[in-house]
Amino acid sequence: MYFSAARGKVPPLPEPVRVEAVEDKGTLVVLTPERFSVSNPEHVALAGCVHALLEGAGLLRPLQPMSSK
């Protein structure tokens, strides 16, 4: 998933999550090196952990419409 820098800073995330800067625009978060599968309990547990960390950092709040001034 991608987070614009305007949304805030991505917190430290557990292994094997990869966090990559996209120039000065934002951050790309890759949950697992292999294809994510809901049938893999490790993937589901990791997703829950990362979700909680991202939510705690305020990155999962709903987007607000931009003002048209």
Secondary structure, 3 states (H helix, E strand, C coil): CEEEHHHCCCCCCCCCCEEEEECCCEEEEECCCCCCCCCCHHHHHHHHHHHHHHHHCCCCCCCCCCCCC
